[in-house]
Amino acid sequence: MTSSTSPRMAASADAGTLTRRAARRLHEIAGLDFPDQVRTKAAVCLLDYLGACIGGLSSPWAPAILQYSGNGGGASQSHQWGSDHRIRADDAAFANSVLGHSLIRDDMHVSSGSHLGVLIIPAALALVERDGLSGRALLRALVGGYEMSVRLGVAVRQGQSNQHFRPSGIHGAFGAASAAIAATGIEEDIAVHALGFAANAAAGVNEWPWAGGQEVYTHTGTAARGGLVAFDLACAGMRSSESVLEGRDGVFAAYGAGSAGAEHFERSLYDPLGILEVRHKPFAGCNLIQAPIAAALAARAGVADRVADIESITIKTFAQAQAYPGCDNTGPFSQVQQSKMSLQFGVASAVLYGRVDEDTYIQYTDFSLMGLIDRCRIEIDPSFGPSLAQGQQPARVEIQMTDGAVHSARVDDVPWLDDDAVVTRFRATASPLLHPGAVDTIIDVAYRLWETDDCTPLFEAFADTLAESSTADVASPTPALEEPQSTVVASDQQEKVRG
């Protein structure tokens, strides 16, 4: 029986291009007998994605997405979530990815700065349903897709960071095509060309958090569809440039990673499976605002009834958080695409309302909130750098009162949801929309993919929504978090706190 890890491939001239090495690694993954830890993680990622899709049905643009996908025509291949209809597989991959990303609550891989589930899972589900593949094939698709998105996503970040491009959009199609390869085990040459076409499907620029455009959601949809199309093109006989990653005008050159990116990709191909590094957000919104919100919720314990007496709020974070597009933004705000990225909006909402959710993100005209946002300032704490390099995202929030007192709290990392919390959130989100028993069926299938020959029950259970349910009323609850310890510091200790 093949183990879940393999000896590192020797870097030799005859080992082939990076896309060929990636194809070989995917073929190995397709033959692995995954340990329980990997199977469980894949199930949790699947449930987190499906819950995010249900939440996405409540978004203002969901009707437009459903209308768009319904107008495509063509074969009845894969389900469009939110209806009992089946559409073309590539259209389903696109639309279901957009829905899953609509709350920006989907899973997170910190080192690549990317949302992986909404890139990989909708493409994998569409393929598995279209081609009648097993649960075991779906599990392999998830593991293989996450793996190559992680490897390429982290490798691209080895060079000069170009924050005009969306990380998820750069490697998303590559990961989606990898999912199809791992699910089917297609021959090596076809796999190589599928990865080559997928690498050319990179897309997504970061103007949306400033202007409030909805293209942020289509970044992942375009990637999911692009990966499936790349796979189908290669299967049909199209041929791509095999040196698309490390070539002189390939992916690593184009995105500024250069030889460092190529070398990192090669070295990391046999690292422990990347899906195990995926985390699940406690709040909807940008990954970089998660820890500051948690710290703000803790720090407000002493000021909940004295918001009017707040003189200033200091958000201490790391340089990358302040620099990322849309994160250092005091408004004006008119769209959730802006508010869900802003450090100041998230922290001020936590302090004022004691929660951060879909309702607080649209309080653009609340003068109390806007006034509190104006009193926020961001400071870079150099001591957070080493923690960030280890994959942790510390944050500290200090609330300065007019009487001189300072209320502060620090978190050493995002309070990521554990497996049980993800399942609890899925149940709470899905129960109002799905028929009785459907939620249990979905959870059961997710945890038994390895033994499942036919995934039809999963698709039928998720597609069989309650006719009387309104998608506008779908809730997106967040499990209660354990608050970090809050500290209150007298005025004569202010300088010590600020230090």
N, C-alpha and C positions, 0 to 999 in steps of 0.2 A: 504494500500500500504506500502511495506517495505521501510524504510528510507535507506539512504546511509551509515549510521553508526549504530552500535549496541552496547548494553551494554557489557562491558568487561566480558569475560567468567571467572567465578571463578576458581581459581587454586585449584582443589580438587583432591583427589586420584582417584575418580571414573570418572573423566573427560576423562580419556583415555590417550594414548601416544600422543606425539607431532604430529606425522603424522595423527593420528585420529582427533585431534583438528584442524589441518590444513584442512583436508578433510571436516570437518563440516563448517569451515569458507568459504571454496570454494562453498559449497552448498548454503550458505547464499548469497554469492556474485552472484551466478547464479539466485537468486530470487529477486535481488535488481532492483529498478527502478532508474537508474542512473540519477543524475541531469545533466543539460546542461554542466556544467563545466567539468564533467568527460567524457561525450560524445565528447565534443570538443577536449579534450586532447588526447583521443584515436584516433580521426581522424588525428590530427597533427602528432602523433607518427607513424601512418600507412603511411602517406605521406612522412615523413622524411625517413622512412625505404625504401619505394619504390624508392625514389630519390637516396638514397645511393646505391641501387641495380643497377640502371641505370649507375651511376658513376662507380660501380664495374665492369661493362661490358668492361670498357676501360683498366682494369688492365692487365698486361702481362700474368697472370695465368688464366684469364677468359676462354680462349680456352681449357685449360686443365680441368677445372671444368666442362665445357659443354660437353667435350668428356667423362669424367668420368661418369657423370650422365646419359648420353645417352647410355652408354654401359651396364647399369644395367639390362635392360630388365624388364620383369614383367608387372604388370597391368598398364593401362593408367588411372591414378588417379588424378594427380595434375600437374599443369603447372611448367615447368622449365623456369624461366625468361630468356629472351634473345632468345627465340624460341617460336614457336607455338605448341610445342610438350608437351604431358603429360606423366609423368613417375610415378613410385611408389611414394607414399606420403612421405615415410621416406627419399627417395633419394632427392625428391624436397625440403624437409625441410633442409637437409644438404647443398645442392648446393646453394639454394637461401639465406641461412644464410651466406655462405662463400662470395657470391657476395656482400651482404649487408654490410659486415664487411671489404671489400677489401680496401676501402679508409681510414678506421679508422675515419670516419666522422659521424658515427651513434650516436644515442642518448646516454645520460649519466645519471647515477644515482650516485651522488657524495658519499653519505654515504656508499654505498656498493662497491664503486670503480669499477663499472661495466657498461658494455653496455647491455642494456636489450632488446631493440627492435629486434636485430638480433638473440636473443635467443628465444623470444616468438613469434614474428609475423610470421616468415616463417613456424614454426610448426603449428600455428593456421590456417594460410591460407591453408596449405596442407591438414589439417584435414577437414576444412570447405568445401573445394572443393571436396575432396574424398567422404565425407559423405552427400554432398548436404545440408549443414546447412544454416541457415539464417544469415542475417547481424546482427541481435540481438545476435545470438549465437557467432558470431565473436567478437562483442563488449565485451560480457561477457568473452570470451577467453582472450582478450587483458588485461582486467582489472584484472582477476584472475591470469593470468600468471605473469604480472608485480608485482602483490601483493606478491606472494609467493617468487619470486626472490628477491624482496626487503627485505622481512622478514628474509629469510635464509641468504642472502648476508650480511646484516648488523649484524646479530647475530654471524656469523662466525668470524667477525672482533672484537668481544668483548674480545677475548683472546689474546694470543701471535700471533702477525702478522707474518705469514710465507710467505715471498715474493717470494719464489720459485714457489708457485702455482698461477695460474691466477684466480682472483676473479670470472670473468664471467664463467669460466669453473667449478667452485665449485658448484654453485647453478643453472646453466643454464638449465640443464635437469630437475631439480625439478620445475623450473618455466614453462618450456615447457609442462611438464605433467600436471601441474596445469591449464594451458590454456585449455587443452583438457577436464579436469574435469569440469571446469566452463562452457565450451561450451555445454557439453552434459548432465551435471547433473547426471552422473552415480551414482549408489548406493554407500553408504558410504564405505562398505568393499572393493569394487573394487577400489575406489578412494584411500583408504589407501595403498593398495598394489601397485598401480601405482606410488604413491609418494615414496614408499620404493625402488622400482626398479630404479626410477629416481635418488634418492639420491646416489645410487651405480654407477651412470654413470658419476660422477664428474671426470674431466680430464683437463690437460693443465698445463705445467710448463713454466717458464719464461727465457729460454735460448735464445729464438728467437731475442730479441732486441740486444743481443751482437753478435750473429752469423749471423743474417740476414735471418733466415729461415722463410718459409711461413706457418709454422704450426700455427702461431698466428691466421690466418683466419679460420683454421679448428677447433680451440677450440670452437668457437661459433657454427659451423656446426655440430660438434660431439654432442654438447649439445642439439641443436634443434632436431636432429634425435633421440638422446637418450631418450628425453622426450616423443616423439611420440611412439617409440618402447616400452618404459615402460608402457605407457597407453594401447597399444595393447596387451602386454603380460598379464597385469592384466585382461583385458576384456576377454582374452582367457582362464583364469582360473589359471594362475600362482600366487603364493603367496610369499610375501617378508617378511622380518623381520620388524615387526611393530615398534620396538624400534630403528630403524636405525639412528634416529637423536640423542637422548639423551642416548642411550645405552653405556655401558662401553667401547666398541670399535666402537661406532657409529661416525657420521659425526663430532659432536662437539669435541669429544675426538681426532679424527684423525687429525683435523686441528688446534688443540691447543686452542679452545675456551672453552672447558670444561663446567662446570655448569653455568658459566656466560653467555655463548652462549645460552644454553638451556633456562635459565631463561629469557633472553632478547627476544628470539623467542616467548615464551609463552606470555609475557607481551605485545608484540607488535601486536599480531594477530588481535586486534580490534582497532588499531590506524587508523587515516584517511587514505584513499586509497593511496597506494604508487605511483600509476601512476602519481599523481599530483606533485610528487617531481622530475619527470624526466626533464632533461634539454637538449637543442639542441646546438651542437657545432658551433661556427663560423668558425673554421678552421679544416681541416683534421689533424689528428695526436692525440697523447696522450692527455687525459684530463689535465694532469699536466703541459703541455706546453702552454695551451690556454691563460691564464692570462699573463705570461711573454711575449708572442708574441704580445698581445694587448698593453702592456706597451712599448715594443720595437718600435712598429709602431708609437706610440705617441712621444716617445723620439727622434726618428730620424728626426723629423720635422726641427730641427736646424742643422742637419749634413748631409742632403741628398746629398749635393754636395761636402762633405769634408770627405768622408769615409777614405781616405788615411791618414788623420790627427788624426784618432782615436787611442788613446794610449791603452785604455782598456775598457772593458764592464763588469759591475758588475750586476749579476742577483740575486736579493734578493727574496728569496722564503722561504718556510717552510721545515722542515727536511724531511717530508714524500716525498716531490717532489724530493729532491736530492737522497733519498735512493731507490726510486723505480727502478727496473731493467731497464737499458738503458737510464734513464733520465739524469744522469751525465756522458756524453759521448762526448769526443772530437774527436773521430774517431780513425783510418780511417773508412770511410763509403763506402759501396758498394751496399747497398740495402735500399729501402724506409722503410723497417721494422726497420732499425737502425735510419735513419734520422728523421722519424716521432715521435720518442720517445725522441730524444736528446734536452734538454733545450738549449744547446749551438748552435746546428744547427738551431733550429727554430728562436731564437733571432737574431743570426747573419744574417740569411736570411732576416728577417724583416728589419734589419738595412741597409743591402746592397741593396736589391732589392725593398724594400717598399711594399712587399707582401709576402705571404707564400701560395703556392699552389702546385699542382702536378708537375709543371715544376721546381720550386725551390727545391723541395725535391730530385731531381736527379742530382743536380749540384755538384757531388762528386769531380770533377776535376777542379773546378773553384778555382784558386789559391787565388784570392781575398777573396772568402768565407772562404776557409780553414785558411787563415791568420787571418781573423777576429775571427773565432772560437778559434784559439789559444790564442787570446787576451781576451777571455771570462773567467770569474771566477764566481763561485756560492758562495753566502753568505746566511747563515740562519738568518732570522730575527725573534727573539723570540716573537716579538709583533704580528706576524701573527697567532700564535697558537690559541688564543681565537676566532679569526674569522673563522679559519678552523673548530673548534669545533661546530660552528654555521652553517656550510655548505657553507661558503664562502672561496674563494681561492685568497687572495690578492697577488700582485706581484709588484715589483719595478725594473726598469732597469735604470742604470746610465751609461752614456757614457762619459768617461774621454777623453778630447782632449789634443793634445800635447801642445797647448797654455795655458793650465791650466783650461779652461772652462769645466763645467760639465753640460751635458744635461740629464735631468731625467724625468721620468713619473711613476706614480703609478696608478694601478687599484685596486679597493677594491674587485673585483670578476671578473670572466670570463664574458665578454659581451655576454651572451647567446642570441641566436636568439629567438625572440618572434614568436607567431603563424603566423603572416602575413609574416614574413621573411622566415619561413620554407616553407610556401606555394609558395612564390615567387621563392625560390631556387628550389623547386620541378618543377614548371612550366619551369624554365630556363633549367633545366637538362633534363626534359622529352620531351620537345617540339621538339628537333632535331631528336628524335628516334621514337616517337609514331605518329600514324596517326592523321590527324586533327580531333578534337573533342574528341579523346581518353583521353587527359589530363583533359578536363572539366568533362568527364564521371567519371574518377577515383576520382577527387576531390568531385564531387557531391555524389557519392556512399559512400565515406569515411565519409562525414558529415551527411549522412542519414542512417547509419548502423542500427539504432534502428527501423527504419520503413521499412527496406529492407527484403523481404521474400526470395529473390533469389540473391546470390552474383555473379552469372554467368557474368553479365556485367562487373564487376570489373576484373575478371580473363581474359575475352576476350579482354578488352581494353588494359590491361597491356601486354598481350602476343602478341598482334597484332602489332609487330614492323615494321618499314619501311624496306622493303627488300633492298633498295638502301643505307640505313644508315650503316656506318661502326662503329662498337662498339669502335674502336680505336680512333674515333673522338669525342666521347661523352664528353661533357664538364661537369665540376663540379664547377659552379660559386659560389662565396660567396658574399652575399649582402654587400654593403658598410657599414662599422661600424662607429659609432660616436667615434672619437678619444678622449681619455682622455686628460686632459690638460697637455701640456709639459712645463717643467721649465728649464731655462738656469741659471746656477749658476756660478758666477765668481770664480777665483782660490782661493781667500781668504775665500771663504765659503765652500770649499771642505770638510773640516772635519765635518762641520755641516751637510752637505748632507749625508756623510757616516755614521753619527751617527743616 
